[in-house]
Each structure stands twice: as C-alpha cells, then as structure tokens.
Amino acid sequence: MQTRKELKQKAKHNLKKHYLIFAALCLIAGFIGSEFNSSLTFITSTNEEADTADMSSSAIIGPKLGITDVIADVFSGNLEEGNRKASVLRADIVEQSKESGDPVFGRSRGVLSSLINSITSGSLLVNIAMALQSIFRSHNAMLAILIVLGMLVFCGGWFLTINVYPVISRRMFMEGRCYDNLHVHRSLFLLKIKRWIHAAATMLLSRIYLFLWSFTIIGGIIKHYSYYMVPYIVAENPDIPSRAAIKLSRQMMKGHKLECFVHTLTFIGWDLLGSITLGLVNILFTNPYKVAFFTEYYVQLRQLAKDNPIENSHLLNDDYLYVRAERKDLEKVYSDVIAVTSQPKTSLNELKGIQRLFADVFGVTFRSSKQEQAYRRDQARRIRVAREIEALDGKVYPTRLSPFPSSQKREWIGSVHYIRHYSIWSIIMIFFILAFIGWLWEVSLHLITNGEFVNRGVLHGPWLPIYGTGSVLILLLLNKLRKYPLLEFISATALCGCVEYFTAYYLEMTHNGQKWWDYTGYYLNLDGRICAEGLLTFGIGGMLIVYVLAPILDNLIQKISRNILIPLCAALIILYSCDQLYSSGHPNTGKGITDYAFLITYYLEI
C-alpha cells in the first residue's frame, strides 16, 4: 500500500506531464456541468452583476419585453401574439446591435446572427409550435409534442454528454499516467469501440441508485463513496454489465470509504484558496490535481481487488492501462507498421537546386514523373501508420492490444494521396477552376437570395481570384501541415482571413473606399471585411480543397496531354491578365456588386 504522500507525488508528476490536456478536461467538465461547477464562480459572479444592473435599469424604465413573455404566449396557446412579440424582440436585438457601438458583435446580418437572434428572441420556438399546430390541428397536441420534444432533446443531450463525461475524462487520466503522449482523439474511444451508449447507461443507473439513497440522508453520503469508482471501472471496461460495475465499486470501496473521505479532506486548503480566487486556482490546478490523485487511488484499490480476488475483479482486464507492453508483443500486432517503416522512404532524388527547394517547401514540381507517383503512394502509407508508430514505440496506449480494439479501417481520404507535389500546370489550373467555382457560388447565392443574376466581383470575367488565390496559398504555404488536419484547419482559416481582409483593404484604398463585400452587422466581424461565419466557411472549404478536391483535380489534370494543357494555361493567363488590366480602370460595379446600401436594407427588411 502506498501512502497518501506517495500517491500525491505520482499525481503531481502525471499532472506535470500532461498539464494542458488534464486542465482542459476539467475545465470542460465545469462548463458542461458534469463536475467542478463551483469552479466557474468568477464567471457566474460577473453574470450576476450584469443581471443586477439590468434589473435596476428595468425598474427605472419599466418592464421590458423578454423571451419569457414569448414562451408564456406559446404555452397559453396565443401563437400569433407570441409571434408578434418574438418579431418585436428580434427587431429590438438588431436595433440594439446597431446602436451598441460595438461593430465586432453585430447581429443584424448573416446566417450566424440570424440563428442567434432566432433563439434569443424565441422566434425559433414559435415557428416550431406553429408548425406542430398546423400539422395536428390541436393546441393541446402541439403543446404535448413540444414538451416531449424538449424533454427528449434535454434528456438525450444530458444522457449522452454530461452523464458520460466522467468516464471519458477518467480514461484520459488513466492513459496519461502510464504513457508519455496523450492525444485529444482518445476522448472518442467510447465511440470508436461502439460502447458509448452502454457506458452512459451504466452511469445513469449509478446516478439513479445514488439519488434514491439520498432520501435516507446518511445513506446518500455513504453511497457517494461506495459508487466512487464506477467512472473508473467503466473507463477501464466499458462493456462491463451496469450492475456488475456498481457492485464491483461497492466491493472495492468496502473498508475504504472513510479513507477516501479523509483523502478528500486533505484538499480542503486548495479548495479554500480556490474560493478566495473565485475558482481560478481550482481551474488551473486543484481540479486536475484531484482527479490525478484519485486516479492513482483507483489504481491502488484495483490492485488490491486483483490480489485478493473479489467478485467480478476479473472484469478489470485492461492491463496495458497500467503496464507498458513488451516490445515483442507490440511487434506481433503492429507488424504492418514495421513493414511500412522498414522500407526506405521514397524521395525525389532527381530534383536539384531551386526545383528541390520548391518541392520540399511549397510542394510544387515543374514536371510529373513515375517517381512522383511512387512518392505519393509511399507518403499515403506512412500517414496511415503515423499514429501507430507511437504505439509501437510504447509512447501511447496500444489500441490493438486493448480488450476492445477499434476496427482498423483505412481512411478513405488516403485513397486520393493528399501528400503530393503539384506540378506548376496543375497549380495554374486549380487557381482558375476554383476561381470559377467561387464566382459560380456567389452568383448562384445572389440569384437564389435576390432572384436576379449579378456578375459578382471586381473583374468582368467568370472568376473571383480571391477564391483561387486563397486555395493556391493554402496548398503552397501550408504544404508542411497536411499531416496535421487540426493545424491545417486553423492555419487555413487564419490564412484565408488575412487574404480576405487585406484584399478588401487594398480594394478600398485603391478605389476611393469602394467595397465589393461588407460584413457590417454580421456577428463577430472585423471592420466589415471579415466575419466569423465567413472564416468558418473558408476553413471547412480549405480542408475540402486540401484533402479531397485539389488531389482529385490534380489527378484529372495529369490526364490532359501537355500539348493541350500548356497552351490552355497560357490562354487563361492571357485572358485573365487582360481582364485585370481593363478592370483596373473600369472595375465591375453596380447594384448587388458594390451597392451595399441596397443590400443591407434588403437583409434588414427580411
């Protein structure tokens, strides 16, 4: 048996090793209400002050229309009145947004603003209620369905997230204590092994038992510690029968409940410090420290249960959560990884000088060859086994040795070989194709929204160069990030944001303040040149371009004869240059293109 001091030393060591991800796990638990709710005191206190100020101002100027009035009308059957109030409230929100003087948080235009306004004004609820009443022709039926739907959404969301989250966080802590690397994607382990619902059901049953025991007062306190190990047990074996997990926790905690209570009391100093700092110390240190400590405590009780066999202790069978596998065992299950990594890497040895520089840094070659195709296939194989290499080296939990190994499926995205070198001719064609797709997208969007055809953009031809430029820059400047999708997404979003912002700035400076797009009134916009929903669209679009569209286009372009491809690229460049030259003196302007006073009025009327 290890002493409390030894357990705490191990907990601190593990916390230091994975501090950021452990702290983030506990912070998320506090935000969703799973655990550590009191740690967000500094946020709730700020909100309470704001609410108090609002109540004081309401007392002076009189009662103010709110979403509660809309909800009251919906449940009393006055849908028309509720719809009227929701419309008034929505108009007030838009007006307040314009008068607030804070252009960044505008809420008068855009899809994101519309969605937020629909929820906060209650118009979304009214629309759902009106739709249900029109279908069932009965207010009572509408009300009953609305209540049932609301309960299903709330209960289903709680069951699948808040309820099961302790299992997810404990699993992460348990893997982190044994292994040097811990990746965020491991938080989806229940989904990968298809045990999410079962784990949630086990947690729900333990909560029901604890709730029933709470009516006996002292029984609720005792059973709190009796069921203390349920999340850890389910994290180790998500397939364990629900009642067996609860019974096993009771047996493991038999004779240790008081000890566990005393362990909890030893953190009282940190809790007091957290209270003084309005929960800040709890968020930064105490909460992850506690979970890390009780993870060590679980490991100790688990070992006792295995040494002195208790009923169902054999179900605690994920040994590689506690001891790293031997190399020979890893080599057996990761033989395919060894086969790939043992092969020499394919490189483009024939490239020299500036050609090699462009290939390595920007992923561009001036010609395609069989060796280039071999390079793509080799890179695709290595990407598929990149995560498995860490497991083979004993740095992360070996999922293939788990009692519940996730299915080893090849990612479909690998079939298009997104790690590749694009030829200069492919880059030129991709620029024009995506510039045309961008033009087609904006023209179609305006046609659907306003019912009229408008040739969007500064240029007169069927292309919007900002789309083509952004796409090519993502492929070239972010070439080294393709192996890391999350970094690719963040970087693509930032890069496209910079391109759009400075393009808008340049056009305004060179055309006497003339604007070809304006996001004024959009939620989270910057000077009307970029906005949150636009950046999100660019980020998602960038991912599709890098991992799907550009590789597919490149494959198709390579099938075109060079005798056709090179003249085609030259012709497009000449036409585009002529358009640029003409448009520099005679830019494309007019209604729906640069007339944003008309557009803003139109959106506000909608």
Wavefront OBJ file of the C-alpha trace (Angstrom):
o trace
v 0.000 0.000 0.000
v 1.328 3.409 -0.972
v 0.995 6.317 1.406
v -1.116 9.369 0.635
v 2.067 11.365 0.145
v 3.342 8.914 -2.452
v 0.015 8.979 -4.298
v 0.093 12.768 -4.389
v 3.656 12.806 -5.666
v 2.674 10.498 -8.518
v -0.410 12.622 -9.220
v 1.719 15.782 -9.457
v 4.176 14.023 -11.757
v 1.364 12.925 -14.106
v -0.234 16.363 -13.985
v 3.061 17.993 -14.929
v 3.455 15.540 -17.818
v 0.021 16.267 -19.347
v -0.950 19.535 -17.686
v -2.699 21.277 -20.579
v -4.947 18.401 -21.581
v -5.748 17.453 -17.958
v -6.656 21.053 -17.079
v -8.743 21.342 -20.266
v -10.666 18.154 -19.434
v -11.631 19.513 -16.010
v -12.489 22.946 -17.403
v -14.844 21.365 -19.948
v -16.433 19.336 -17.133
v -17.155 22.580 -15.294
v -18.630 24.289 -18.343
v -20.990 21.451 -19.265
v -21.996 20.918 -15.633
v -20.621 17.411 -15.263
v -18.250 18.238 -12.390
v -16.493 21.175 -10.752
v -19.392 23.589 -11.381
v -18.363 25.775 -8.436
v -15.002 26.430 -10.079
v -16.649 28.851 -12.509
v -17.616 31.265 -9.728
v -15.722 34.146 -11.309
v -17.853 33.797 -14.456
v -21.198 33.412 -12.702
v -20.468 36.322 -10.355
v -19.821 38.560 -13.368
v -23.084 37.451 -14.951
v -24.971 38.079 -11.706
v -23.611 41.623 -11.552
v -24.732 42.212 -15.119
v -28.185 40.772 -14.342
v -28.471 43.015 -11.277
v -27.622 46.047 -13.396
v -30.254 45.046 -15.971
v -32.878 44.595 -13.258
v -32.069 48.026 -11.827
v -32.445 49.704 -15.211
v -35.706 47.806 -15.825
v -37.080 49.078 -12.538
v -36.415 52.638 -13.691
v -37.735 52.464 -17.251
v -40.423 49.862 -16.618
v -40.869 46.194 -17.554
v -39.093 45.091 -20.708
v -40.238 42.521 -23.229
v -38.268 39.290 -22.959
v -38.176 35.711 -24.212
v -40.159 34.565 -21.161
v -43.144 36.560 -22.494
v -42.871 34.723 -25.805
v -42.676 31.334 -24.067
v -45.708 32.200 -21.928
v -47.754 33.009 -25.035
v -46.690 29.771 -26.737
v -47.745 27.622 -23.784
v -51.008 29.518 -23.330
v -51.902 28.996 -26.996
v -51.515 32.622 -28.143
v -49.172 31.790 -31.002
v -49.987 34.897 -33.034
v -49.252 37.124 -30.055
v -46.120 35.142 -29.309
v -45.008 35.530 -32.918
v -45.629 39.277 -32.748
v -43.632 39.626 -29.530
v -40.828 37.483 -30.935
v -40.685 39.720 -34.023
v -40.577 42.835 -31.846
v -37.915 41.316 -29.617
v -35.866 40.275 -32.646
v -36.118 43.774 -34.104
v -35.024 45.212 -30.734
v -31.996 42.910 -30.713
v -30.996 44.075 -34.188
v -31.538 47.716 -33.255
v -29.556 47.374 -30.024
v -26.781 45.718 -32.008
v -26.592 48.705 -34.359
v -26.713 51.224 -31.504
v -24.252 49.427 -29.229
v -21.243 50.917 -30.984
v -19.559 47.501 -30.975
v -19.265 46.532 -34.660
v -17.488 43.256 -33.891
v -20.569 41.707 -32.237
v -23.073 42.903 -34.814
v -26.273 40.852 -35.020
v -28.200 42.456 -37.869
v -26.997 40.349 -40.834
v -25.694 36.899 -41.649
v -26.640 33.290 -41.000
v -24.931 33.142 -37.590
v -26.613 36.361 -36.439
v -29.982 35.098 -37.688
v -29.595 31.824 -35.802
v -28.604 33.540 -32.546
v -31.424 36.080 -32.878
v -33.976 33.330 -33.604
v -33.019 31.506 -30.408
v -32.694 34.515 -28.090
v -35.919 36.137 -29.306
v -37.974 32.941 -29.094
v -38.956 33.055 -32.777
v -37.486 29.592 -33.348
v -39.731 28.184 -30.611
v -42.766 29.977 -32.046
v -42.081 28.652 -35.547
v -41.782 25.084 -34.261
v -45.009 25.456 -32.262
v -46.893 26.902 -35.260
v -45.653 24.082 -37.496
v -46.783 21.441 -34.997
v -50.190 23.056 -34.546
v -50.716 23.279 -38.308
v -49.978 19.543 -38.574
v -52.050 18.265 -35.642
v -54.745 20.993 -35.645
v -54.797 20.953 -31.853
v -53.235 23.246 -29.288
v -53.064 20.511 -26.661
v -51.392 18.080 -29.064
v -48.924 20.774 -30.121
v -48.134 21.581 -26.504
v -47.692 17.928 -25.551
v -45.383 17.249 -28.515
v -43.410 20.419 -27.825
v -42.899 19.390 -24.216
v -41.956 15.834 -25.201
v -39.526 17.075 -27.857
v -37.970 19.494 -25.392
v -37.571 16.772 -22.790
v -36.108 14.356 -25.339
v -33.573 16.912 -26.530
v -32.611 17.899 -22.983
v -32.559 14.389 -21.530
v -30.889 12.901 -24.589
v -28.213 15.579 -24.549
v -27.619 15.107 -20.819
v -27.539 11.291 -21.134
v -25.013 11.281 -23.982
v -22.726 14.096 -22.785
v -22.891 15.318 -19.185
v -23.778 11.887 -17.829
v -20.958 10.006 -19.572
v -18.269 12.691 -19.500
v -16.670 11.485 -16.197
v -15.910 8.165 -17.903
v -14.184 9.956 -20.781
v -12.086 12.187 -18.524
v -11.078 9.257 -16.255
v -9.978 7.243 -19.255
v -7.787 10.109 -20.417
v -6.237 10.452 -16.956
v -5.642 6.697 -16.759
v -3.881 6.566 -20.133
v -1.903 9.697 -19.308
v -0.476 8.286 -16.082
v 1.200 5.383 -17.908
v 2.153 6.847 -21.278
v 4.257 9.826 -22.319
v 1.949 11.032 -25.103
v -1.787 11.599 -24.850
v -3.769 12.726 -27.885
v -7.121 14.519 -27.872
v -8.671 11.983 -30.267
v -8.550 9.387 -27.460
v -11.504 11.203 -25.859
v -13.618 9.482 -28.543
v -12.543 5.974 -27.502
v -16.097 5.010 -26.454
v -17.332 5.962 -29.906
v -14.572 4.037 -31.670
v -15.274 0.818 -29.779
v -19.060 1.356 -30.011
v -19.661 1.364 -26.243
v -20.847 4.957 -25.742
v -24.498 4.103 -25.068
v -23.658 1.230 -22.726
v -21.250 3.378 -20.710
v -23.881 6.124 -20.488
v -26.483 3.578 -19.303
v -24.152 2.344 -16.539
v -23.507 5.876 -15.331
v -27.225 6.638 -15.410
v -28.051 3.572 -13.287
v -25.439 4.533 -10.673
v -26.880 8.071 -10.533
v -30.399 6.696 -10.077
v -29.245 4.465 -7.207
v -27.424 7.377 -5.601
v -30.483 9.621 -5.985
v -32.719 7.059 -4.299
v -30.217 6.566 -1.470
v -30.071 10.352 -0.942
v -33.557 10.235 0.573
v -32.064 8.398 3.576
v -29.639 11.333 4.186
v -26.758 9.350 5.718
v -27.209 6.628 3.098
v -26.636 9.159 0.314
v -23.293 10.210 1.809
v -22.136 6.612 2.273
v -23.229 5.518 -1.185
v -21.486 8.514 -2.724
v -18.216 6.866 -1.707
v -19.482 3.348 -2.425
v -20.077 4.287 -6.073
v -16.979 6.492 -6.283
v -15.075 4.095 -8.536
v -17.843 3.471 -11.094
v -16.493 6.002 -13.677
v -13.010 4.488 -13.385
v -14.311 0.929 -13.740
v -16.373 1.833 -16.808
v -13.397 3.742 -18.253
v -11.315 0.587 -17.998
v -14.009 -1.821 -19.178
v -16.894 -0.021 -20.956
v -18.525 -3.391 -21.685
v -18.966 -4.388 -18.047
v -22.625 -5.022 -17.077
v -24.066 -1.984 -15.318
v -24.977 -3.729 -12.077
v -21.652 -5.552 -12.026
v -19.809 -2.204 -12.281
v -21.795 -0.783 -9.360
v -21.341 -3.915 -7.255
v -17.623 -4.022 -8.031
v -17.249 -0.400 -6.937
v -19.026 -1.204 -3.647
v -16.731 -4.134 -3.003
v -13.582 -2.176 -3.884
v -14.614 0.638 -1.549
v -15.554 -1.705 1.296
v -13.348 -0.672 4.202
v -12.005 2.302 2.239
v -14.919 4.745 2.295
v -13.641 6.608 5.367
v -10.143 6.594 3.894
v -11.491 8.112 0.665
v -13.355 10.756 2.685
v -10.147 11.666 4.546
v -8.292 11.874 1.241
v -10.921 14.361 0.088
v -10.457 16.454 3.238
v -6.719 16.801 2.579
v -7.550 19.048 -0.388
v -9.531 21.500 1.763
v -6.659 24.005 1.770
v -6.611 24.088 -2.014
v -10.417 24.386 -2.036
v -10.262 27.414 0.289
v -7.640 29.022 -1.918
v -9.906 28.331 -4.883
v -12.810 30.056 -3.114
v -10.680 33.113 -2.385
v -9.688 33.345 -6.063
v -13.301 32.772 -7.228
v -12.429 29.333 -8.598
v -9.377 30.360 -10.611
v -6.936 28.174 -8.632
v -9.370 25.267 -8.925
v -9.422 25.596 -12.716
v -5.667 25.993 -13.074
v -4.539 23.364 -10.580
v -6.809 21.871 -7.909
v -9.379 20.101 -10.112
v -6.908 18.235 -12.372
v -4.729 17.531 -9.311
v -7.691 15.899 -7.518
v -8.621 13.707 -10.484
v -4.978 12.703 -10.978
v -4.732 11.781 -7.284
v -7.922 9.705 -7.210
v -6.831 8.015 -10.442
v -3.754 6.815 -8.532
v -6.028 5.820 -5.654
v -8.197 3.762 -8.036
v -5.101 2.003 -9.374
v -4.160 1.056 -5.828
v -7.627 -0.269 -4.969
v -7.753 -2.123 -8.279
v -4.517 -3.907 -7.440
v -5.923 -4.887 -4.034
v -9.039 -6.261 -5.722
v -6.881 -8.338 -8.085
v -4.528 -9.575 -5.326
v -7.427 -10.556 -3.039
v -9.847 -11.725 -5.721
v -13.275 -10.248 -5.236
v -16.301 -10.984 -7.355
v -16.053 -9.565 -10.907
v -12.478 -8.335 -10.372
v -11.520 -10.350 -13.469
v -13.517 -7.828 -15.478
v -10.820 -5.262 -14.731
v -8.844 -6.657 -17.624
v -7.213 -3.723 -19.442
v -3.712 -4.406 -18.134
v -1.991 -2.107 -20.620
v -3.530 0.896 -18.885
v -1.069 0.237 -16.056
v 1.914 -1.578 -17.569
v 3.519 -0.946 -20.931
v 3.504 -3.863 -23.324
v 6.727 -5.672 -24.136
v 8.307 -4.951 -27.478
v 7.767 -8.479 -28.785
v 4.014 -8.264 -28.101
v 3.810 -4.902 -29.854
v 5.725 -6.195 -32.854
v 3.218 -9.025 -33.317
v 0.172 -6.763 -33.613
v 1.928 -3.893 -35.364
v 3.763 -5.979 -37.959
v 2.227 -3.964 -40.805
v 3.592 -0.766 -39.268
v 7.061 -2.303 -39.075
v 6.774 -3.357 -42.708
v 5.976 0.187 -43.812
v 8.572 1.933 -41.642
v 11.309 -0.551 -42.535
v 11.024 0.306 -46.207
v 13.282 3.157 -47.389
v 11.458 6.427 -47.884
v 10.725 7.352 -51.450
v 12.326 10.660 -52.357
v 12.670 12.728 -55.477
v 16.410 12.443 -55.944
v 16.360 13.780 -59.484
v 15.305 17.233 -58.247
v 18.153 19.661 -57.617
v 18.616 23.294 -56.611
v 15.593 25.559 -56.907
v 13.393 22.672 -58.032
v 14.199 20.740 -54.853
v 13.518 23.835 -52.744
v 10.093 24.361 -54.313
v 9.245 20.678 -53.914
v 10.274 20.497 -50.243
v 8.882 23.833 -49.056
v 5.853 24.505 -51.272
v 5.077 21.031 -52.642
v 5.414 22.163 -56.263
v 7.292 20.484 -59.105
v 7.806 21.640 -62.649
v 7.128 18.214 -64.107
v 5.436 14.936 -63.140
v 7.092 11.514 -63.224
v 6.671 7.903 -62.141
v 8.911 8.618 -59.161
v 6.497 11.378 -58.102
v 3.606 8.891 -58.202
v 5.635 6.423 -56.115
v 6.335 9.245 -53.640
v 2.596 9.879 -53.238
v 1.806 6.222 -52.567
v 4.648 5.950 -50.042
v 3.506 9.082 -48.191
v -0.085 7.808 -48.070
v 1.078 4.531 -46.468
v 3.186 6.359 -43.905
v 0.356 8.722 -42.946
v -1.944 5.761 -42.294
v 0.510 4.270 -39.799
v 1.805 7.540 -38.262
v -0.257 7.188 -35.075
v 0.517 3.505 -34.806
v 4.264 4.203 -34.746
v 3.869 5.883 -31.343
v 2.054 2.805 -30.037
v 4.781 0.529 -31.431
v 7.377 2.649 -29.605
v 5.411 2.444 -26.344
v 4.655 6.170 -26.217
v 0.849 5.899 -26.369
v -1.746 3.340 -25.327
v -1.636 0.372 -27.774
v -5.222 0.206 -29.004
v -4.584 -3.057 -30.856
v -3.813 -4.782 -27.544
v -6.963 -3.409 -25.925
v -9.730 -5.840 -24.891
v -11.863 -3.701 -27.223
v -9.670 -2.873 -30.216
v -11.191 -0.311 -32.556
v -11.616 -1.517 -36.107
v -8.521 -0.999 -38.220
v -10.004 0.627 -41.281
v -8.109 2.573 -43.874
v -9.202 6.143 -44.059
v -10.975 6.728 -47.387
v -9.253 10.072 -47.668
v -5.932 8.290 -48.074
v -7.020 6.943 -51.444
v -6.586 10.379 -53.022
v -2.990 10.741 -51.734
v -3.178 14.300 -50.448
v 0.554 14.299 -49.622
v 1.868 15.089 -53.057
v 3.791 17.567 -55.181
v 1.633 19.581 -57.569
v 3.016 20.483 -60.968
v 3.119 24.157 -61.887
v 0.477 23.479 -64.556
v -1.834 21.851 -62.001
v -1.448 24.877 -59.700
v -2.414 27.240 -62.548
v -5.452 25.133 -63.491
v -6.531 24.716 -59.858
v -6.385 28.509 -59.459
v -8.707 29.103 -62.411
v -11.059 26.206 -61.615
v -11.560 27.326 -58.004
v -11.800 30.986 -59.027
v -14.628 29.940 -61.376
v -16.282 27.787 -58.683
v -16.127 30.780 -56.309
v -17.724 33.015 -58.942
v -20.407 30.404 -59.619
v -21.087 30.085 -55.870
v -21.555 33.822 -55.303
v -23.617 34.343 -58.454
v -25.897 31.410 -57.548
v -26.239 32.585 -53.944
v -27.279 36.073 -55.080
v -29.642 34.598 -57.674
v -31.381 32.418 -55.072
v -31.483 35.156 -52.426
v -32.495 38.140 -54.575
v -33.941 36.485 -57.671
v -31.614 38.216 -60.126
v -28.385 37.434 -61.962
v -25.435 39.609 -60.936
v -21.865 39.259 -62.212
v -20.118 39.332 -58.836
v -16.562 40.532 -58.315
v -14.203 43.321 -59.332
v -13.333 41.670 -62.640
v -15.664 41.221 -65.598
v -14.793 37.598 -66.394
v -16.349 34.496 -64.773
v -13.812 34.238 -61.966
v -13.248 35.530 -58.465
v -9.469 35.471 -57.975
v -9.727 35.663 -54.191
v -11.062 32.085 -54.163
v -8.344 30.810 -56.460
v -5.616 32.741 -54.624
v -6.745 31.515 -51.205
v -6.875 27.911 -52.425
v -3.417 28.027 -54.015
v -1.884 29.730 -50.972
v -3.322 27.005 -48.725
v -1.762 24.336 -50.935
v 1.621 26.080 -51.130
v 2.179 27.854 -47.808
v 0.573 25.144 -45.663
v 2.228 22.267 -47.502
v 4.068 21.072 -44.367
v 0.855 20.965 -42.291
v -1.114 18.468 -44.370
v -0.174 15.655 -41.997
v -1.844 17.541 -39.115
v -5.518 18.209 -40.004
v -6.305 20.328 -36.931
v -3.338 22.638 -37.544
v -4.238 22.691 -41.238
v -7.785 23.829 -40.415
v -6.676 26.563 -38.007
v -3.963 27.803 -40.361
v -6.263 27.715 -43.410
v -8.869 29.735 -41.532
v -6.285 32.314 -40.439
v -4.660 32.478 -43.884
v -7.969 32.962 -45.707
v -8.967 35.581 -43.150
v -5.770 37.526 -43.855
v -6.242 37.220 -47.624
v -9.849 38.426 -47.475
v -9.148 41.263 -45.027
v -6.156 42.715 -46.863
v -7.783 42.241 -50.270
v -10.779 44.247 -49.048
v -8.437 46.860 -47.566
v -6.441 47.110 -50.805
v -9.566 47.473 -52.960
v -10.954 50.174 -50.687
v -7.663 52.094 -50.705
v -7.268 51.921 -54.495
v -10.915 52.606 -55.389
v -11.773 55.569 -53.149
v -13.373 53.455 -50.414
v -15.479 51.363 -52.806
v -16.485 47.991 -51.283
v -17.183 44.733 -53.096
v -18.248 42.984 -49.868
v -19.295 44.295 -46.480
v -19.961 42.188 -43.357
v -21.159 45.102 -41.247
v -23.878 43.769 -38.926
v -22.570 40.197 -39.026
v -21.810 38.555 -35.695
v -18.064 38.663 -34.926
v -16.892 40.802 -37.849
v -13.760 42.942 -38.193
v -14.238 46.313 -39.925
v -16.863 44.690 -42.139
v -14.078 42.988 -44.108
v -14.173 39.524 -42.497
v -16.621 37.742 -40.190
v -16.803 34.553 -38.131
v -19.170 32.577 -40.355
v -17.150 33.509 -43.445
v -13.913 32.357 -41.797
v -15.559 29.111 -40.702
v -16.727 28.531 -44.268
v -13.215 29.223 -45.567
v -11.697 26.845 -43.013
v -14.036 23.996 -43.938
v -13.644 24.770 -47.632
v -9.863 24.798 -47.238
v -9.943 21.327 -45.705
v -12.058 20.017 -48.575
v -9.673 21.551 -51.084
v -6.512 20.157 -49.462
v -7.744 16.647 -48.687
v -10.288 15.993 -51.445
v -10.837 18.472 -54.258
v -7.263 19.508 -55.151
v -5.926 15.914 -55.283
v -8.871 14.829 -57.446
v -8.424 17.825 -59.758
v -4.695 17.135 -59.952
v -5.365 13.523 -60.971
v -7.694 14.722 -63.734
v -5.330 17.469 -64.913
v -2.478 14.965 -65.197
v -4.536 13.015 -67.730
v -4.584 16.011 -70.081
v -1.895 15.948 -72.740
v 0.842 18.523 -72.248
v 0.298 19.670 -75.820
v -3.178 20.777 -74.711
v -2.525 21.669 -71.063
v 0.294 24.182 -71.571
v -1.493 26.222 -74.317
v -4.684 26.136 -72.220
v -2.853 27.559 -69.190
v -1.231 30.216 -71.360
v -4.588 31.221 -72.895
v -6.244 31.516 -69.467
v -3.364 33.624 -68.123
v -3.593 35.987 -71.126
v -7.388 36.378 -70.783
v -7.092 36.883 -67.029
v -4.317 39.488 -67.455
v -6.413 41.398 -69.991
v -9.370 41.374 -67.583
v -7.127 42.620 -64.761
v -5.731 45.407 -66.940
v -9.168 46.551 -68.133
v -10.795 46.258 -64.693
v -8.076 48.333 -63.055
v -9.530 51.345 -64.886
v -13.122 50.131 -65.287
v -13.962 47.875 -62.288
v -17.165 45.881 -62.208
v -19.661 47.864 -60.079
v -23.379 48.359 -59.625
v -26.423 47.005 -57.831
v -25.692 43.774 -55.962
v -21.956 44.193 -56.585
v -20.894 47.359 -54.793
v -24.294 48.833 -53.845
v -24.224 47.659 -50.218
v -26.660 50.267 -49.004
v -29.275 48.423 -51.049
v -28.159 45.002 -49.786
v -28.114 45.983 -46.092
v -31.611 47.477 -46.395
v -32.787 44.303 -48.099
v -31.426 41.995 -45.374
v -32.861 44.155 -42.595
v -36.294 44.040 -44.240
v -36.081 40.231 -44.305
l 1 2 3 4 5 6 7 8 9 10 11 12 13 14 15 16 17 18 19 20 21 22 23 24 25 26 27 28 29 30 31 32 33 34 35 36 37 38 39 40 41 42 43 44 45 46 47 48 49 50 51 52 53 54 55 56 57 58 59 60 61 62 63 64 65 66 67 68 69 70 71 72 73 74 75 76 77 78 79 80 81 82 83 84 85 86 87 88 89 90 91 92 93 94 95 96 97 98 99 100 101 102 103 104 105 106 107 108 109 110 111 112 113 114 115 116 117 118 119 120 121 122 123 124 125 126 127 128 129 130 131 132 133 134 135 136 137 138 139 140 141 142 143 144 145 146 147 148 149 150 151 152 153 154 155 156 157 158 159 160 161 162 163 164 165 166 167 168 169 170 171 172 173 174 175 176 177 178 179 180 181 182 183 184 185 186 187 188 189 190 191 192 193 194 195 196 197 198 199 200 201 202 203 204 205 206 207 208 209 210 211 212 213 214 215 216 217 218 219 220 221 222 223 224 225 226 227 228 229 230 231 232 233 234 235 236 237 238 239 240 241 242 243 244 245 246 247 248 249 250 251 252 253 254 255 256 257 258 259 260 261 262 263 264 265 266 267 268 269 270 271 272 273 274 275 276 277 278 279 280 281 282 283 284 285 286 287 288 289 290 291 292 293 294 295 296 297 298 299 300 301 302 303 304 305 306 307 308 309 310 311 312 313 314 315 316 317 318 319 320 321 322 323 324 325 326 327 328 329 330 331 332 333 334 335 336 337 338 339 340 341 342 343 344 345 346 347 348 349 350 351 352 353 354 355 356 357 358 359 360 361 362 363 364 365 366 367 368 369 370 371 372 373 374 375 376 377 378 379 380 381 382 383 384 385 386 387 388 389 390 391 392 393 394 395 396 397 398 399 400 401 402 403 404 405 406 407 408 409 410 411 412 413 414 415 416 417 418 419 420 421 422 423 424 425 426 427 428 429 430 431 432 433 434 435 436 437 438 439 440 441 442 443 444 445 446 447 448 449 450 451 452 453 454 455 456 457 458 459 460 461 462 463 464 465 466 467 468 469 470 471 472 473 474 475 476 477 478 479 480 481 482 483 484 485 486 487 488 489 490 491 492 493 494 495 496 497 498 499 500 501 502 503 504 505 506 507 508 509 510 511 512 513 514 515 516 517 518 519 520 521 522 523 524 525 526 527 528 529 530 531 532 533 534 535 536 537 538 539 540 541 542 543 544 545 546 547 548 549 550 551 552 553 554 555 556 557 558 559 560 561 562 563 564 565 566 567 568 569 570 571 572 573 574 575 576 577 578 579 580 581 582 583 584 585 586 587 588 589 590 591 592 593 594 595 596 597 598 599 600 601 602 603 604 605 606
